[in-house]
Amino acid sequence: MKYMVSNTFRDKRNGKIYKQGQEIELTKKRFEEINSTASGVLVEEIIPKKTAKKQVK
């Protein structure tokens, strides 16, 4: 799943620094682990916009 970094942070597992606004791919479990830290919410789920279908008259 794709997520958007809401606050810059360093991933404790791989040492990478993720910057605010960056899109990253994580598992749901890893997403929950990252956001369960004392630093608060660090990543947010990207929810795809549904396009409205035009009705043909």
LUMFITI-220647 format. One record per residue: residue number from 0; residue in one letter; chain; x, y, z of N, C-alpha, C, O, CB in turn. Coordinates in steps of 0.05 Angstrom, whole numbers, plus 5000, padded with zeros to 4 digits. Glycine has a CB too. Layout:
BEGIN
NUM,A,A,X,Y,Z,X,Y,Z,X,Y,Z,X,Y,Z,X,Y,Z
...
***
This chain:
BEGIN
0,M,A,5017,4977,5000,5000,5000,5000,5018,5025,5000,5040,5025,5010,4981,5000,5024
1,K,A,5007,5046,4988,5022,5071,4987,5014,5090,5010,4991,5092,5018,5018,5085,4960
2,Y,A,5035,5103,5020,5031,5122,5043,5046,5147,5037,5066,5148,5022,5040,5109,5069
3,M,A,5037,5169,5050,5050,5195,5048,5063,5201,5075,5050,5199,5096,5030,5217,5039
4,V,A,5088,5210,5074,5102,5217,5099,5092,5244,5108,5093,5264,5093,5133,5217,5094
5,S,A,5081,5245,5132,5070,5270,5143,5090,5286,5160,5088,5310,5163,5045,5265,5159
6,N,A,5110,5271,5171,5132,5284,5186,5158,5269,5180,5158,5245,5180,5125,5283,5217
7,T,A,5179,5284,5175,5205,5272,5168,5214,5254,5192,5211,5262,5215,5226,5294,5163
8,F,A,5224,5230,5185,5233,5212,5205,5254,5193,5194,5257,5190,5169,5210,5196,5217
9,R,A,5270,5181,5212,5289,5160,5204,5278,5133,5211,5270,5129,5234,5317,5165,5218
10,D,A,5277,5115,5192,5267,5088,5196,5288,5073,5212,5311,5070,5204,5261,5074,5169
11,K,A,5279,5062,5235,5298,5048,5253,5307,5021,5241,5328,5011,5248,5285,5043,5279
12,R,A,5291,5010,5222,5298,4984,5210,5320,4987,5189,5338,4971,5188,5274,4971,5199
13,N,A,5317,5007,5171,5336,5008,5149,5353,5033,5150,5371,5036,5133,5321,5008,5123
14,G,A,5349,5051,5169,5365,5075,5172,5360,5097,5152,5372,5118,5153,5394,5068,5170
15,K,A,5340,5093,5134,5334,5113,5114,5318,5136,5127,5303,5133,5146,5317,5101,5091
16,I,A,5323,5160,5116,5308,5183,5124,5286,5188,5104,5292,5191,5080,5327,5208,5128
17,Y,A,5262,5190,5114,5239,5196,5097,5230,5224,5102,5225,5232,5125,5216,5175,5101
18,K,A,5227,5240,5081,5220,5268,5084,5191,5273,5080,5177,5258,5066,5236,5284,5064
19,Q,A,5181,5294,5093,5153,5301,5091,5145,5304,5062,5159,5317,5046,5148,5327,5107
20,G,A,5122,5293,5055,5111,5295,5028,5120,5272,5010,5110,5269,4987,5120,5320,5016
21,Q,A,5138,5255,5019,5148,5233,5003,5128,5210,5004,5116,5204,5024,5176,5223,5014
22,E,A,5125,5197,4981,5108,5173,4979,5125,5148,4983,5146,5145,4971,5093,5172,4952
23,I,A,5115,5130,5001,5130,5105,5006,5110,5082,5006,5086,5086,5009,5145,5107,5033
24,E,A,5120,5058,5002,5104,5034,5003,5111,5018,5028,5134,5013,5034,5108,5016,4977
25,L,A,5090,5011,5043,5093,4996,5067,5072,4975,5069,5051,4976,5056,5092,5014,5092
26,T,A,5077,4955,5086,5055,4936,5092,5038,4950,5114,5047,4969,5127,5067,4908,5103
27,K,A,5014,4940,5117,4996,4951,5137,5008,4948,5165,5006,4966,5182,4968,4937,5136
28,K,A,5021,4926,5170,5033,4921,5196,5056,4941,5201,5058,4951,5223,5045,4892,5197
29,R,A,5072,4946,5181,5095,4965,5185,5084,4994,5188,5095,5009,5204,5114,4964,5160
30,F,A,5063,5000,5174,5049,5026,5176,5041,5031,5205,5046,5052,5217,5025,5029,5157
31,E,A,5028,5010,5217,5018,5012,5244,5042,5014,5264,5040,5029,5284,5001,4988,5251
32,E,A,5063,5000,5258,5087,5001,5276,5099,5028,5276,5106,5039,5297,5108,4980,5267
33,I,A,5102,5040,5252,5114,5067,5250,5097,5088,5265,5108,5105,5279,5118,5075,5221
34,N,A,5071,5086,5262,5054,5106,5274,5048,5101,5304,5035,5117,5317,5027,5107,5260
35,S,A,5058,5079,5315,5054,5073,5343,5076,5084,5361,5076,5079,5385,5051,5044,5347
36,T,A,5095,5099,5350,5117,5110,5365,5108,5134,5381,5087,5145,5377,5140,5117,5347
37,A,A,5125,5143,5400,5120,5166,5416,5119,5192,5399,5109,5213,5408,5140,5169,5438
38,S,A,5131,5190,5375,5132,5214,5357,5105,5220,5344,5101,5241,5332,5152,5210,5335
39,G,A,5086,5201,5347,5059,5206,5336,5057,5196,5307,5072,5178,5299,5052,5235,5337
40,V,A,5038,5207,5293,5032,5199,5265,5054,5209,5247,5059,5233,5245,5005,5209,5256
41,L,A,5068,5190,5234,5090,5198,5216,5083,5193,5187,5094,5206,5169,5115,5182,5223
42,V,A,5065,5174,5182,5056,5168,5154,5025,5166,5154,5013,5157,5173,5069,5142,5144
43,E,A,5014,5174,5131,4985,5172,5127,4979,5157,5102,4994,5158,5082,4973,5201,5126
44,E,A,4957,5142,5102,4950,5126,5079,4940,5144,5056,4926,5163,5061,4928,5106,5087
45,I,A,4949,5137,5032,4939,5152,5009,4914,5138,4999,4915,5114,4991,4961,5153,4986
46,I,A,4892,5152,4999,4867,5140,4990,4862,5151,4962,4858,5175,4958,4844,5148,5010
47,P,A,4861,5132,4943,4856,5141,4915,4829,5154,4912,4809,5144,4923,4860,5117,4896
48,K,A,4828,5175,4896,4803,5188,4891,4787,5172,4871,4798,5163,4851,4807,5217,4881
49,K,A,4762,5169,4875,4745,5155,4856,4734,5176,4837,4723,5197,4845,4722,5140,4871
50,T,A,4736,5170,4812,4726,5188,4792,4697,5183,4787,4688,5160,4784,4743,5186,4765
51,A,A,4682,5204,4785,4653,5201,4780,4649,5196,4750,4661,5210,4733,4638,5227,4790
52,K,A,4632,5177,4745,4626,5171,4717,4604,5191,4707,4584,5195,4721,4617,5142,4713
53,K,A,4609,5201,4684,4589,5220,4672,4566,5204,4660,4571,5183,4647,4602,5239,4651
54,Q,A,4543,5213,4665,4520,5200,4654,4515,5212,4626,4514,5236,4622,4495,5204,4672
55,V,A,4510,5194,4607,4505,5203,4579,4475,5204,4576,4460,5185,4581,4518,5183,4558
56,K,A,4465,5227,4567,4436,5231,4563,4429,5230,4534,4406,5233,4527,4426,5256,4575
***
